[in-house]
């Protein structure tokens, strides 16, 4: 068996580090967890898609008030990774002109966008109740834009690549607003706590893994604070 490439090592390490960072505590992954990461690598599941799926399942758990540290296995995120990867493959098929996948893709994406729009509207109302009118406006505008994208997804001429791009823009705008809703001391404290969380484990990370994980910790805090769902739908190849 050939030795793993640097890319493969980084893939495994990044998934492990993000999972542990979202848990808020270190954990020795089980052989079954490593086998699951190996299956994602062999199936060419995009790394960004896996990381987004991890963020989503932990954020959903936080909204229910359940402790992140109680998640003891990567298997907890398996179904979300599978769901997003299925949509990803269908989207690639549509890009290649395999139109038989189009109707199912539009239906699945429509359902996904409907859920995201509803949750953004709820988060907007929460921000308004807390007196953060700027963030509330960003969330409610984002919800309205995603509802419009949902309507477009039902049309034959719908362009999935453009929809992806706009979703990423909406998410970036919302997260910028969420950061802006923090006071300077709150922002400094958030960054300090994120760096502290990585201080011991960061030495074992690649530079890219450290940067991605640090950003993930910060954004996960903002999502929990304001109950913001993940907006971007899919990861690129």
N, C-alpha and C positions, 0 to 999 in steps of 0.2 A: 504494500500500500504506500503511495507516495506521501511525502511529508506535506502537511497543510501549508498553503500559501500564506503570505502576510495578510492578504485580503480576507482569507477565511478566518485566520486568528482574530483579526480585528472585528469581524462580524460576530463571532462568538463572544468576544470580550465586551463589545458594545451592548449586546442584548443582556448579558449578565449584569453589567454595571447599571443599565437603565432600570432593570427589574429591581435590583437591590436599592437603588436611589428612591424609586417610587414607594417601595416598602417602608423606607425610612430606617432600615436596619440591614446589616449584612446577613447573608444566608448562603450556606453551602448548597449549591444546586445538586439535585439527585441525578443518578444515571438516567432516569427517565426524562428529566428536564434537558440534559445535554443531548439526549437522543431527539427530543423535540426540536431543539435548535438545529441539529444536524439535518433533520427532515426539511426544515425551512430553507436551510442553505442548499440542499440538494434539489429542492423544488424551485429554487431561484426566487423565493419570496423577497421582494425589495426590503432592504433594511429599514428604510423610512416608514414603510407600511407597518412593520412589526412594532416599531417604536411608538407610532401613533396609536396602534391598537392597545399597547400597554398603558399609555396615558389615558385612553378612554375608559378602560375597565377599572382602573384605579379611581378615576374621577367619578364614575358612576357609583362605585362603592362608597366614596366619601360623601356623596350627596345623600346616601341612605343612612349615613352616620355610622357605618361599619369601619372598624380599624383596618388600615392598610397592612399592618404587621401580621394580621391573621392569615393573609394569603401566603401559603407555604410552597406553592408550585407554579411554574410557568403555565401549567395546563389550564389554570384559571383563565388565561387569555386566549386559549386555543381557538375557541369558536369565533371570537371577534377577528382574529387573524385570518381564519378561514373565510369568514364572510367578506372581509375587505379584499382578500386576494382573489376570491371568485369574481367580485365586481371588477377588479383590476384586469383579470384575464379577459372578461367579457368586453371591457372597454378597449383593450388592445385588439380584440377580434373585430370590433366595429371600425377601429382606425384602419385595419387592413382590408376593409371592405366586406367582411363576413356579415352581411346584413341580417342573416337569420337570427343573430344574437341581439339585434337592435331592440326589438320589442321588449324582450325580457330585461335587458339592461335599463331601458327607460323606466320600466315599472319599478325595478329594484331601487334605482336612483331616486325616483319620485318618492318612494316610501321613506328612504333615508333623509332626503331633503325636508320632507314634512316633519319628521321627528326633530331635526336640527332647528328648523324655524320655530317650532313650538317651544323648545327649550331656550332658545335665545330670547323669545318674547318674555318668558317667565324670569329669565335672568335680568332683562331690562326693567321689569317691574320691581324686582328686588333692589336693583341699583337706584331706581327712583325713590323707593321707600327709604333708602339710606342717604338720600340727599346728593347722590352723584349723578347730576342731570346729564353731564357730558357723556359719561359711560352709558347711561340709560339710552340716550339718543343713538349712540353707536350700535348698541345691541338691537334696538328696535328697528333701526334702518337696515341692519344686517338681516334681521328676520324677514323684513319685507322684501329685500332683494332676493333672498333664498326662496321665498314663496314664488317670486317671479320666475326664477330659474326652474323651479319645480313645474310650473305651467309650460315652460318652453321644452322641458324634457319629454313631454308627451307628443311633440311634433316630429314629423319625419325629418325635417331639415335641421333638427337640433345638432349642434356641434359640441360633442363631449369635451374636446380639448379646450375650447373657449370656456365652457362651464367650469372645468378644473381650475383654469387660470383665475377666473373671477372668484371662485371659492377661496383660493389661497390669498387673494387680495383682501377679501372680506375678513378672513381670519387674522391677517396681519394688522388690519386697521383696528379690529376689536381688541387684540392683545395690546396694541399701542395705547388704546384708550384705557385699558385696564391698568397698565403701568402708570399712565398719567393720573389715574385716580388715587394713586398712593402718594402720601406726603414724602418729602425728601428723606426724613428719618426712617420711614417705613421702607422705602426703596433700598436705602443703605443696609437696613437690618435684614431684608430679604436676601440681598446679595451676600452679606456676611454669613448668614445661616446656610445658604446653598454652598458656599465655598468651604465652610466648616464641615458640612456633611461629606464633602469629597476630599477633605484634607488627607485622610489616611488612605483611602482607596485610589485617589487620583494619581498617586505615584505609579500605579500599575497600569494606567490607561495610556492609550495613544493620545496624541494631542487632539485629534478630531473627536475621539470618544469623550475626552474630558470636556471639550467645548459643547458638544451636543448634550451631554448629560447635565452640565451646569445650566444650560438654557432650559432643559426639560424640568429641572427642579423648580426653577423660578416660575415657569409657565404653569406647572402643576399647582403651585401655591395660588397663583392668580385665578386659575380655573376653580379651585375649591372655594376661594374667598368669595367669588362672584357667581359661582355655579354656571360657568361658561362651558358649553360642550365643544368638542372638537368639530371644526367646521370643514376643513379641507377633506375632500372625499377620498382621494386615492393618491398613491405615490407614483412617481415616474419610474420607468425602467432604469 
